[in-house]
Amino acid sequence: MAMYINPDECTACDDCRPICPTKAIKKGKVFYTIDADACTECEGENDSPMCVNVCPSGCISPA
């Protein structure tokens, strides 16, 4: 399963993109997106998805 960014809540703060170990988070025209094929939910890197831990708006959740 991959993580998902809710576009209605994303503020495009860029806190999540730099910490993604698989580089699955990309900047879109208005908000950020997560490539479901690249996202591993940080398995093997961290106990929980790092993007969720740093997101100030709480817009990232399991897809």
BAROTI-839946 format. One record per residue: residue in three letters; residue number from 1; y, z, x of N, C-alpha, C in turn. Coordinates in nm, 2 decimals, always signed. Example, Ala and Ser with C-alpha at 12.3 -4.5 7.8 and 13.67 -1.06 7.14 Angstrom:
BEGIN
res:Ala	n:1	n_yy:-0.57	n_zz:+0.78	n_xx:+1.32	ca_yy:-0.45	ca_zz:+0.78	ca_xx:+1.23	c_yy:-0.33	c_zz:+0.78	c_xx:+1.32
res:Ser	n:2	n_yy:-0.22	n_zz:+0.71	n_xx:+1.28	ca_yy:-0.11	ca_zz:+0.71	ca_xx:+1.37	c_yy:+0.00	c_zz:+0.79	c_xx:+1.29
END
This chain:
BEGIN
res:Met	n:1	n_yy:-0.12	n_zz:+0.00	n_xx:+0.08	ca_yy:+0.00	ca_zz:+0.00	ca_xx:+0.00	c_yy:+0.12	c_zz:+0.00	c_xx:+0.09
res:Ala	n:2	n_yy:+0.23	n_zz:-0.05	n_xx:+0.04	ca_yy:+0.36	ca_zz:-0.06	ca_xx:+0.11	c_yy:+0.47	c_zz:+0.02	c_xx:+0.04
res:Met	n:3	n_yy:+0.57	n_zz:+0.04	n_xx:+0.11	ca_yy:+0.69	ca_zz:+0.11	ca_xx:+0.05	c_yy:+0.77	c_zz:+0.00	c_xx:-0.02
res:Tyr	n:4	n_yy:+0.86	n_zz:+0.05	n_xx:-0.11	ca_yy:+0.95	ca_zz:-0.04	ca_xx:-0.18	c_yy:+1.09	c_zz:+0.02	c_xx:-0.18
res:Ile	n:5	n_yy:+1.19	n_zz:-0.06	n_xx:-0.17	ca_yy:+1.33	ca_zz:-0.02	ca_xx:-0.18	c_yy:+1.39	c_zz:-0.06	c_xx:-0.32
res:Asn	n:6	n_yy:+1.43	n_zz:+0.04	n_xx:-0.39	ca_yy:+1.49	ca_zz:+0.01	ca_xx:-0.52	c_yy:+1.63	c_zz:-0.05	c_xx:-0.50
res:Pro	n:7	n_yy:+1.65	n_zz:-0.18	n_xx:-0.54	ca_yy:+1.78	ca_zz:-0.24	ca_xx:-0.51	c_yy:+1.90	c_zz:-0.18	c_xx:-0.59
res:Asp	n:8	n_yy:+1.87	n_zz:-0.11	n_xx:-0.70	ca_yy:+1.97	ca_zz:-0.05	ca_xx:-0.78	c_yy:+2.03	c_zz:+0.08	c_xx:-0.71
res:Glu	n:9	n_yy:+1.95	n_zz:+0.13	n_xx:-0.62	ca_yy:+1.99	ca_zz:+0.26	ca_xx:-0.56	c_yy:+2.02	c_zz:+0.24	c_xx:-0.41
res:Cys	n:10	n_yy:+1.98	n_zz:+0.13	n_xx:-0.35	ca_yy:+2.00	ca_zz:+0.11	ca_xx:-0.20	c_yy:+2.15	c_zz:+0.10	c_xx:-0.18
res:Thr	n:11	n_yy:+2.20	n_zz:+0.17	n_xx:-0.08	ca_yy:+2.34	ca_zz:+0.17	ca_xx:-0.04	c_yy:+2.36	c_zz:+0.08	c_xx:+0.09
res:Ala	n:12	n_yy:+2.26	n_zz:+0.03	n_xx:+0.14	ca_yy:+2.26	ca_zz:-0.05	ca_xx:+0.27	c_yy:+2.32	c_zz:+0.03	c_xx:+0.38
res:Cys	n:13	n_yy:+2.28	n_zz:+0.15	n_xx:+0.39	ca_yy:+2.34	ca_zz:+0.24	ca_xx:+0.50	c_yy:+2.28	c_zz:+0.21	c_xx:+0.64
res:Asp	n:14	n_yy:+2.16	n_zz:+0.14	n_xx:+0.64	ca_yy:+2.10	ca_zz:+0.11	ca_xx:+0.77	c_yy:+2.03	c_zz:+0.22	c_xx:+0.84
res:Asp	n:15	n_yy:+2.01	n_zz:+0.34	n_xx:+0.77	ca_yy:+1.93	ca_zz:+0.45	ca_xx:+0.83	c_yy:+1.79	c_zz:+0.42	c_xx:+0.85
res:Cys	n:16	n_yy:+1.73	n_zz:+0.34	n_xx:+0.75	ca_yy:+1.58	ca_zz:+0.32	ca_xx:+0.75	c_yy:+1.54	c_zz:+0.21	c_xx:+0.85
res:Arg	n:17	n_yy:+1.61	n_zz:+0.10	n_xx:+0.86	ca_yy:+1.57	ca_zz:-0.01	ca_xx:+0.94	c_yy:+1.54	c_zz:+0.02	c_xx:+1.09
res:Pro	n:18	n_yy:+1.63	n_zz:+0.09	n_xx:+1.16	ca_yy:+1.60	ca_zz:+0.11	ca_xx:+1.30	c_yy:+1.48	c_zz:+0.20	c_xx:+1.33
res:Ile	n:19	n_yy:+1.44	n_zz:+0.29	n_xx:+1.24	ca_yy:+1.33	ca_zz:+0.38	ca_xx:+1.26	c_yy:+1.19	c_zz:+0.32	c_xx:+1.22
res:Cys	n:20	n_yy:+1.19	n_zz:+0.21	n_xx:+1.16	ca_yy:+1.06	ca_zz:+0.15	ca_xx:+1.11	c_yy:+0.98	c_zz:+0.10	c_xx:+1.23
res:Pro	n:21	n_yy:+0.86	n_zz:+0.16	n_xx:+1.25	ca_yy:+0.78	ca_zz:+0.12	ca_xx:+1.37	c_yy:+0.72	c_zz:-0.02	c_xx:+1.36
res:Thr	n:22	n_yy:+0.71	n_zz:-0.08	n_xx:+1.24	ca_yy:+0.66	ca_zz:-0.21	ca_xx:+1.23	c_yy:+0.76	c_zz:-0.32	c_xx:+1.21
res:Lys	n:23	n_yy:+0.89	n_zz:-0.27	n_xx:+1.20	ca_yy:+1.00	ca_zz:-0.37	ca_xx:+1.18	c_yy:+0.99	c_zz:-0.44	c_xx:+1.05
res:Ala	n:24	n_yy:+0.93	n_zz:-0.37	n_xx:+0.95	ca_yy:+0.91	ca_zz:-0.42	ca_xx:+0.81	c_yy:+1.03	c_zz:-0.43	c_xx:+0.73
res:Ile	n:25	n_yy:+1.13	n_zz:-0.35	n_xx:+0.76	ca_yy:+1.26	ca_zz:-0.34	ca_xx:+0.68	c_yy:+1.36	c_zz:-0.44	c_xx:+0.73
res:Lys	n:26	n_yy:+1.41	n_zz:-0.52	n_xx:+0.64	ca_yy:+1.50	ca_zz:-0.63	ca_xx:+0.67	c_yy:+1.63	c_zz:-0.61	c_xx:+0.59
res:Lys	n:27	n_yy:+1.74	n_zz:-0.65	n_xx:+0.65	ca_yy:+1.87	ca_zz:-0.65	ca_xx:+0.58	c_yy:+1.88	c_zz:-0.77	c_xx:+0.49
res:Gly	n:28	n_yy:+1.90	n_zz:-0.75	n_xx:+0.36	ca_yy:+1.92	ca_zz:-0.87	ca_xx:+0.27	c_yy:+2.07	c_zz:-0.90	c_xx:+0.26
res:Lys	n:29	n_yy:+2.10	n_zz:-0.98	n_xx:+0.16	ca_yy:+2.24	ca_zz:-1.01	ca_xx:+0.14	c_yy:+2.32	c_zz:-0.89	c_xx:+0.08
res:Val	n:30	n_yy:+2.26	n_zz:-0.81	n_xx:+0.00	ca_yy:+2.32	ca_zz:-0.70	ca_xx:-0.06	c_yy:+2.26	c_zz:-0.57	c_xx:-0.03
res:Phe	n:31	n_yy:+2.12	n_zz:-0.57	n_xx:-0.03	ca_yy:+2.05	ca_zz:-0.44	ca_xx:+0.00	c_yy:+1.93	c_zz:-0.48	c_xx:+0.10
res:Tyr	n:32	n_yy:+1.86	n_zz:-0.38	n_xx:+0.13	ca_yy:+1.74	ca_zz:-0.39	ca_xx:+0.22	c_yy:+1.61	c_zz:-0.42	c_xx:+0.15
res:Thr	n:33	n_yy:+1.52	n_zz:-0.48	n_xx:+0.21	ca_yy:+1.39	ca_zz:-0.51	ca_xx:+0.16	c_yy:+1.28	c_zz:-0.46	c_xx:+0.26
res:Ile	n:34	n_yy:+1.16	n_zz:-0.44	n_xx:+0.21	ca_yy:+1.05	ca_zz:-0.41	ca_xx:+0.29	c_yy:+0.94	c_zz:-0.51	c_xx:+0.28
res:Asp	n:35	n_yy:+0.90	n_zz:-0.57	n_xx:+0.39	ca_yy:+0.79	ca_zz:-0.67	ca_xx:+0.39	c_yy:+0.66	c_zz:-0.60	c_xx:+0.37
res:Ala	n:36	n_yy:+0.60	n_zz:-0.62	n_xx:+0.25	ca_yy:+0.48	ca_zz:-0.55	ca_xx:+0.21	c_yy:+0.36	c_zz:-0.58	c_xx:+0.31
res:Asp	n:37	n_yy:+0.36	n_zz:-0.70	n_xx:+0.37	ca_yy:+0.25	ca_zz:-0.73	ca_xx:+0.46	c_yy:+0.26	c_zz:-0.66	c_xx:+0.59
res:Ala	n:38	n_yy:+0.38	n_zz:-0.62	n_xx:+0.63	ca_yy:+0.41	ca_zz:-0.55	ca_xx:+0.76	c_yy:+0.41	c_zz:-0.40	c_xx:+0.75
res:Cys	n:39	n_yy:+0.44	n_zz:-0.35	n_xx:+0.63	ca_yy:+0.46	ca_zz:-0.21	ca_xx:+0.61	c_yy:+0.32	c_zz:-0.14	c_xx:+0.61
res:Thr	n:40	n_yy:+0.31	n_zz:-0.03	n_xx:+0.69	ca_yy:+0.18	ca_zz:+0.05	ca_xx:+0.70	c_yy:+0.20	c_zz:+0.19	c_xx:+0.65
res:Glu	n:41	n_yy:+0.32	n_zz:+0.21	n_xx:+0.59	ca_yy:+0.36	ca_zz:+0.35	ca_xx:+0.55	c_yy:+0.35	c_zz:+0.45	c_xx:+0.67
res:Cys	n:42	n_yy:+0.38	n_zz:+0.39	n_xx:+0.79	ca_yy:+0.38	ca_zz:+0.47	ca_xx:+0.91	c_yy:+0.25	c_zz:+0.53	c_xx:+0.95
res:Glu	n:43	n_yy:+0.14	n_zz:+0.48	n_xx:+0.89	ca_yy:+0.00	ca_zz:+0.53	ca_xx:+0.92	c_yy:-0.02	c_zz:+0.52	c_xx:+1.07
res:Gly	n:44	n_yy:-0.06	n_zz:+0.63	n_xx:+1.13	ca_yy:-0.08	ca_zz:+0.63	ca_xx:+1.28	c_yy:+0.04	c_zz:+0.66	c_xx:+1.36
res:Glu	n:45	n_yy:+0.16	n_zz:+0.66	n_xx:+1.29	ca_yy:+0.29	ca_zz:+0.69	ca_xx:+1.36	c_yy:+0.34	c_zz:+0.83	c_xx:+1.32
res:Asn	n:46	n_yy:+0.33	n_zz:+0.86	n_xx:+1.19	ca_yy:+0.39	ca_zz:+0.98	ca_xx:+1.13	c_yy:+0.31	c_zz:+1.02	c_xx:+1.01
res:Asp	n:47	n_yy:+0.32	n_zz:+1.15	n_xx:+0.97	ca_yy:+0.25	ca_zz:+1.20	ca_xx:+0.86	c_yy:+0.29	c_zz:+1.14	c_xx:+0.73
res:Ser	n:48	n_yy:+0.42	n_zz:+1.10	n_xx:+0.72	ca_yy:+0.47	ca_zz:+1.04	ca_xx:+0.60	c_yy:+0.56	c_zz:+0.92	c_xx:+0.64
res:Pro	n:49	n_yy:+0.59	n_zz:+0.83	n_xx:+0.55	ca_yy:+0.68	ca_zz:+0.72	ca_xx:+0.58	c_yy:+0.81	c_zz:+0.77	c_xx:+0.64
res:Met	n:50	n_yy:+0.85	n_zz:+0.73	n_xx:+0.75	ca_yy:+0.97	ca_zz:+0.77	ca_xx:+0.82	c_yy:+1.10	c_zz:+0.72	c_xx:+0.74
res:Cys	n:51	n_yy:+1.09	n_zz:+0.60	n_xx:+0.68	ca_yy:+1.20	ca_zz:+0.55	ca_xx:+0.60	c_yy:+1.24	c_zz:+0.64	c_xx:+0.48
res:Val	n:52	n_yy:+1.14	n_zz:+0.70	n_xx:+0.42	ca_yy:+1.16	ca_zz:+0.79	ca_xx:+0.31	c_yy:+1.23	c_zz:+0.92	c_xx:+0.36
res:Asn	n:53	n_yy:+1.19	n_zz:+0.97	n_xx:+0.48	ca_yy:+1.25	ca_zz:+1.09	ca_xx:+0.53	c_yy:+1.39	c_zz:+1.07	c_xx:+0.57
res:Val	n:54	n_yy:+1.44	n_zz:+0.95	n_xx:+0.60	ca_yy:+1.58	ca_zz:+0.94	ca_xx:+0.64	c_yy:+1.67	c_zz:+0.88	c_xx:+0.54
res:Cys	n:55	n_yy:+1.62	n_zz:+0.83	n_xx:+0.43	ca_yy:+1.69	ca_zz:+0.76	ca_xx:+0.32	c_yy:+1.78	c_zz:+0.86	c_xx:+0.25
res:Pro	n:56	n_yy:+1.92	n_zz:+0.85	n_xx:+0.26	ca_yy:+2.00	ca_zz:+0.95	ca_xx:+0.19	c_yy:+2.01	c_zz:+0.93	c_xx:+0.04
res:Ser	n:57	n_yy:+1.98	n_zz:+0.80	n_xx:-0.01	ca_yy:+1.99	ca_zz:+0.78	ca_xx:-0.15	c_yy:+1.86	c_zz:+0.80	c_xx:-0.22
res:Gly	n:58	n_yy:+1.75	n_zz:+0.82	n_xx:-0.15	ca_yy:+1.62	ca_zz:+0.84	ca_xx:-0.21	c_yy:+1.57	c_zz:+0.71	c_xx:-0.28
res:Cys	n:59	n_yy:+1.60	n_zz:+0.60	n_xx:-0.23	ca_yy:+1.57	ca_zz:+0.47	ca_xx:-0.30	c_yy:+1.43	c_zz:+0.41	c_xx:-0.26
res:Ile	n:60	n_yy:+1.36	n_zz:+0.48	n_xx:-0.16	ca_yy:+1.24	ca_zz:+0.42	ca_xx:-0.11	c_yy:+1.12	c_zz:+0.50	c_xx:-0.17
res:Ser	n:61	n_yy:+1.02	n_zz:+0.43	n_xx:-0.22	ca_yy:+0.91	ca_zz:+0.49	ca_xx:-0.28	c_yy:+0.79	c_zz:+0.40	c_xx:-0.26
res:Pro	n:62	n_yy:+0.67	n_zz:+0.44	n_xx:-0.29	ca_yy:+0.55	ca_zz:+0.36	ca_xx:-0.28	c_yy:+0.56	c_zz:+0.24	c_xx:-0.38
res:Ala	n:63	n_yy:+0.52	n_zz:+0.12	n_xx:-0.34	ca_yy:+0.53	ca_zz:+0.01	ca_xx:-0.43	c_yy:+0.43	c_zz:+0.02	c_xx:-0.54
END
